[in-house]
Amino acid sequence: MEDVLVEEVVSKCYNGYDKIFAHHSESLKCTMRFAIFFPPKPCERPIPAIYFLSDMTHDFQMAAKELDAQRICAQYGIAIVFPDTSPRETSIDHLSKPPAVGNGASFYVDATDEDWSLHYKMFTYITEELPSLLETHLELSPKKSVMGLGMGGHGAMLCALKLQRKYESVSAYAPFCNPSVSTIAQEAFTAYFGDERSSWHQWDALHLVQSYVGPELPILIDQGSKDIYFRENQLQPHALVRAGATNDSISVILRVQEGYDHSYNFVKTFLDDHITFHANTLNPSVNNNEDDDTNSGL
């Protein structure tokens, strides 16, 4: 790997390997880290992968440790990648900002405001730089899917909606579906793009659903009924469903799960459904042969 990627941690897990790598990011102008799980018996080589985008204030390790996604990915022979949620240790860390802006709160966009645009090119990092590194140095396939929680759920939808045909499938837990009208997301969008709200639409999933022209795209969303952000109308999943109904190429599959909140317990409860949803597109042969070794558990 010629030190392009520096392996910092390796741990055997479900007969595969959990690893943490560090690297210099050209798009973010800082050192970035990510976690990745390699399955014991890849369904094919290069290895297809799911990218899991985490929520505000989280980092690349929290979901990797909390979710136990490795268990299911090992069965399907699929890798899973956990990128960080923002640039770290940059020249703008000192800026005064609300909690929904800056470290851990990139919203996975490419900022245009002069204070943020040097480092905050997270969309470019997530969709171009990081996959290119992994496909070149870690034998990952260009065949990939994307999912996420909260801010990361919105980021996952951005990836699939803005880059048609680049992702095999997309799913989200409690995503910000219409950040332009969310008081939390508005803080970030104002910082990253300025006050002109029409410029926000290209980074707003609801507006992208309305303008989407591409292959048929199902979007699986699970939403907890007791999620405080949902109850305060920050997330707007039903608005996304209505927008999807106006576009024949989009189908929003919204499942409101009674009694669940915005935690990783909620995510874990329905994780098998989401990983299987992605496996059906990344490696459909696994589900078609239940006796295959890669689907027999470990």
C-alpha positions as CSV (number, residue, x, y, z in Angstrom):
1,M,0.0,0.0,0.0
2,E,3.1,2.2,0.0
3,D,1.9,3.9,3.2
4,V,-1.0,5.5,1.3
5,L,-3.2,3.7,3.9
6,V,-1.7,3.2,7.3
7,E,-3.1,0.2,9.1
8,E,-3.5,1.2,12.8
9,V,-5.7,-1.6,14.2
10,V,-6.5,-5.1,13.2
11,S,-8.8,-7.6,15.1
12,K,-10.2,-10.9,14.0
13,C,-14.0,-10.9,14.0
14,Y,-16.5,-13.5,12.8
15,N,-13.5,-15.2,11.0
16,G,-12.9,-12.0,9.1
17,Y,-11.1,-8.9,10.1
18,D,-12.0,-5.5,11.6
19,K,-9.4,-2.9,10.7
20,I,-8.8,0.8,11.2
21,F,-6.8,2.8,8.6
22,A,-5.5,6.3,8.6
23,H,-4.6,8.3,5.5
24,H,-4.1,11.9,4.2
25,S,-7.1,13.2,2.4
26,E,-6.4,15.5,-0.5
27,S,-10.1,16.6,-0.7
28,L,-10.3,17.4,3.0
29,K,-6.7,18.6,3.6
30,C,-6.3,16.6,6.8
31,T,-5.7,13.1,8.2
32,M,-8.8,10.9,8.1
33,R,-9.5,7.5,9.6
34,F,-12.1,4.9,8.8
35,A,-13.0,1.4,10.0
36,I,-13.7,-1.5,7.7
37,F,-14.7,-5.2,8.1
38,F,-13.4,-7.7,5.6
39,P,-15.5,-10.9,5.4
40,P,-13.9,-14.3,5.8
41,K,-15.3,-15.7,2.5
42,P,-15.9,-12.8,0.1
43,C,-18.8,-13.5,-2.2
44,E,-16.6,-12.4,-5.1
45,R,-13.4,-10.5,-5.8
46,P,-13.0,-7.6,-5.8
47,I,-15.2,-7.4,-2.7
48,P,-18.5,-5.5,-2.8
49,A,-19.1,-3.2,0.1
50,I,-21.7,-1.2,2.0
51,Y,-20.7,2.2,3.2
52,F,-22.4,3.2,6.6
53,L,-22.6,6.9,7.2
54,S,-22.9,7.8,10.8
55,D,-24.9,10.5,12.6
56,M,-24.1,14.0,14.0
57,T,-21.5,14.1,16.7
58,H,-20.5,10.4,16.1
59,D,-17.2,9.3,14.7
60,F,-16.1,6.4,12.5
61,Q,-15.7,3.9,15.4
62,M,-19.1,4.2,17.2
63,A,-21.3,2.4,14.6
64,A,-18.5,-0.1,13.9
65,K,-18.4,-1.1,17.6
66,E,-22.1,-0.8,18.4
67,L,-24.0,-2.4,15.5
68,D,-22.5,-5.8,15.1
69,A,-23.0,-5.4,11.4
70,Q,-19.9,-7.6,10.9
71,R,-21.9,-10.7,11.8
72,I,-24.4,-10.2,8.9
73,C,-21.8,-9.0,6.4
74,A,-19.7,-12.1,7.1
75,Q,-22.6,-14.3,6.2
76,Y,-23.2,-12.5,2.9
77,G,-19.5,-12.1,2.0
78,I,-19.7,-8.3,1.9
79,A,-17.3,-5.7,3.3
80,I,-18.7,-2.8,5.4
81,V,-16.9,0.6,5.6
82,F,-17.4,3.2,8.4
83,P,-16.1,6.6,7.3
84,D,-15.7,9.5,9.7
85,T,-18.4,12.1,9.9
86,S,-16.3,15.2,9.2
87,P,-12.7,16.4,8.7
88,R,-10.7,16.4,11.9
89,E,-8.0,18.6,13.4
90,T,-8.2,21.3,10.7
91,S,-7.3,24.9,10.6
92,I,-11.0,25.9,11.2
93,D,-11.6,23.9,14.3
94,H,-11.4,27.2,16.3
95,L,-14.4,28.8,14.6
96,S,-17.4,29.6,16.8
97,K,-20.3,27.5,15.7
98,P,-23.5,25.8,16.9
99,P,-23.4,22.0,17.7
100,A,-24.8,21.0,14.3
101,V,-21.9,22.6,12.4
102,G,-18.3,21.5,12.1
103,N,-16.6,18.5,13.8
104,G,-18.9,15.5,13.5
105,A,-21.5,17.4,11.6
106,S,-20.5,17.7,8.0
107,F,-23.9,16.6,6.6
108,Y,-21.8,14.9,4.0
109,V,-21.9,18.0,1.7
110,D,-19.3,20.0,-0.2
111,A,-19.3,23.4,1.4
112,T,-19.1,26.5,-0.7
113,D,-18.8,29.2,2.0
114,E,-15.2,30.5,2.1
115,D,-14.8,29.6,5.8
116,W,-15.6,26.0,5.2
117,S,-14.8,25.1,1.6
118,L,-11.1,24.3,2.1
119,H,-11.7,21.4,4.3
120,Y,-15.4,20.5,4.2
121,K,-15.7,18.6,0.9
122,M,-17.2,15.5,2.5
123,F,-19.4,14.6,-0.5
124,T,-16.3,14.4,-2.7
125,Y,-14.4,12.5,0.0
126,I,-17.2,9.9,0.6
127,T,-18.1,9.4,-3.1
128,E,-14.8,9.8,-4.9
129,E,-11.6,9.9,-2.8
130,L,-12.3,7.2,-0.2
131,P,-13.9,4.6,-2.7
132,S,-11.0,5.2,-5.1
133,L,-8.4,4.5,-2.3
134,L,-10.2,1.3,-1.2
135,E,-10.7,0.0,-4.6
136,T,-7.1,0.6,-5.5
137,H,-5.4,-0.6,-2.3
138,L,-7.8,-2.9,-0.5
139,E,-9.4,-4.9,-3.3
140,L,-12.9,-3.5,-2.9
141,S,-15.2,-3.6,-5.8
142,P,-16.8,-0.5,-7.5
143,K,-20.0,-2.3,-6.7
144,K,-21.3,-0.7,-3.6
145,S,-24.3,0.3,-1.6
146,V,-24.8,3.1,1.0
147,M,-26.8,3.5,4.2
148,G,-26.8,5.6,7.3
149,L,-28.4,7.0,10.4
150,G,-29.8,10.6,10.9
151,M,-27.4,12.9,9.2
152,G,-25.8,9.9,7.7
153,G,-29.1,8.7,6.4
154,H,-29.5,11.9,4.5
155,G,-25.9,11.6,3.3
156,A,-26.7,8.1,2.0
157,M,-29.6,9.5,0.0
158,L,-27.5,12.3,-1.4
159,C,-25.0,9.7,-2.7
160,A,-27.6,7.6,-4.5
161,L,-29.7,10.6,-5.8
162,K,-26.9,12.8,-7.0
163,L,-24.8,9.9,-8.5
164,Q,-27.2,7.7,-10.4
165,R,-25.9,4.2,-11.1
166,K,-22.9,4.6,-8.8
167,Y,-24.7,2.8,-5.9
168,E,-26.5,-0.5,-6.1
169,S,-29.0,0.4,-3.3
170,V,-29.6,2.9,-0.6
171,S,-31.3,2.8,2.8
172,A,-31.6,5.0,5.9
173,Y,-32.6,5.1,9.5
174,A,-34.3,8.3,10.7
175,P,-32.8,10.5,8.0
176,F,-33.1,14.3,7.6
177,C,-35.3,14.1,4.6
178,N,-35.9,17.8,4.0
179,P,-33.0,19.6,5.7
180,S,-34.0,22.9,4.2
181,V,-36.9,23.1,6.7
182,S,-35.2,21.5,9.7
183,T,-34.0,24.0,12.2
184,I,-31.1,21.8,13.1
185,A,-29.9,21.3,9.6
186,Q,-30.5,24.9,8.7
187,E,-27.7,25.9,11.0
188,A,-25.3,23.6,9.1
189,F,-26.6,24.7,5.6
190,T,-26.3,28.4,6.5
191,A,-22.7,27.9,7.6
192,Y,-21.7,25.7,4.6
193,F,-23.7,27.5,1.8
194,G,-24.8,30.9,3.1
195,D,-28.2,32.4,3.4
196,E,-29.4,31.9,-0.2
197,R,-31.7,28.9,0.4
198,S,-32.2,28.1,-3.3
199,S,-28.6,27.0,-3.3
200,W,-29.5,24.4,-0.6
201,H,-31.8,22.4,-2.8
202,Q,-29.0,20.5,-4.6
203,W,-28.1,19.1,-1.1
204,D,-31.6,18.4,0.1
205,A,-32.9,14.9,-0.5
206,L,-36.5,15.9,-0.9
207,H,-35.7,18.3,-3.8
208,L,-33.4,15.7,-5.3
209,V,-36.2,13.2,-5.3
210,Q,-38.4,15.6,-7.1
211,S,-35.8,16.3,-9.8
212,Y,-34.3,12.8,-10.0
213,V,-34.0,11.4,-13.5
214,G,-32.3,8.0,-13.5
215,P,-32.9,4.2,-13.1
216,E,-35.6,3.0,-10.7
217,L,-34.5,3.7,-7.1
218,P,-36.1,2.2,-4.1
219,I,-35.2,3.9,-0.8
220,L,-35.8,1.9,2.4
221,I,-36.3,4.1,5.5
222,D,-37.0,2.9,9.0
223,Q,-38.2,5.6,11.4
224,G,-38.7,5.2,15.2
225,S,-42.1,6.6,16.4
226,K,-40.5,7.9,19.6
227,D,-37.5,9.6,17.9
228,I,-37.4,13.1,19.4
229,Y,-36.3,14.6,16.1
230,F,-39.2,12.9,14.3
231,R,-41.7,14.1,16.9
232,E,-40.3,17.7,16.6
233,N,-40.8,17.5,12.8
234,Q,-37.0,17.8,12.1
235,L,-36.9,14.7,9.8
236,Q,-40.0,14.9,7.5
237,P,-40.0,11.3,6.2
238,H,-43.7,11.6,5.1
239,A,-42.8,14.6,3.0
240,L,-40.2,12.5,1.2
241,V,-42.8,9.8,0.6
242,R,-45.1,12.4,-1.0
243,A,-42.3,13.7,-3.1
244,G,-41.4,10.2,-4.2
245,A,-45.0,9.6,-5.3
246,T,-44.6,12.4,-7.9
247,N,-41.6,10.6,-9.5
248,D,-42.1,7.3,-11.2
249,S,-38.5,6.4,-10.8
250,I,-38.5,6.7,-7.0
251,S,-40.2,4.5,-4.5
252,V,-39.8,5.4,-0.8
253,I,-40.4,2.5,1.5
254,L,-41.1,4.1,4.9
255,R,-41.6,1.9,7.9
256,V,-42.5,3.7,11.1
257,Q,-41.4,1.4,13.9
258,E,-43.6,1.8,17.1
259,G,-41.8,2.7,20.3
260,Y,-38.2,3.1,18.9
261,D,-36.1,6.1,19.4
262,H,-33.0,7.5,17.6
263,S,-30.4,5.2,19.2
264,Y,-28.2,2.3,17.9
265,N,-30.6,-0.1,19.6
266,F,-33.1,1.0,17.0
267,V,-30.6,0.5,14.2
268,K,-29.5,-2.9,15.5
269,T,-33.1,-4.1,15.7
270,F,-33.7,-3.7,11.9
271,L,-30.1,-4.1,10.7
272,D,-30.7,-7.6,9.3
273,D,-33.4,-6.2,7.0
274,H,-31.1,-3.4,5.8
275,I,-28.1,-5.5,5.1
276,T,-30.2,-8.1,3.3
277,F,-31.8,-5.3,1.3
278,H,-28.3,-4.4,0.1
279,A,-27.1,-7.9,-0.3
280,N,-29.9,-8.6,-2.7
281,T,-28.3,-6.1,-5.1
282,L,-24.6,-6.6,-4.2
283,N,-24.7,-10.4,-4.2
284,P,-28.1,-11.8,-5.1
285,S,-26.7,-15.3,-5.5
286,V,-26.3,-15.6,-1.7
287,N,-30.0,-15.4,-1.1
288,N,-30.7,-17.8,-4.0
289,N,-28.7,-20.6,-2.4
290,E,-29.3,-20.9,1.3
291,D,-26.9,-23.9,1.6
292,D,-24.0,-21.9,0.3
293,D,-21.2,-21.6,2.8
294,T,-21.2,-17.8,2.7
295,N,-24.8,-17.8,4.0
296,S,-24.5,-20.5,6.6
297,G,-23.4,-18.3,9.5
298,L,-20.1,-18.6,11.3
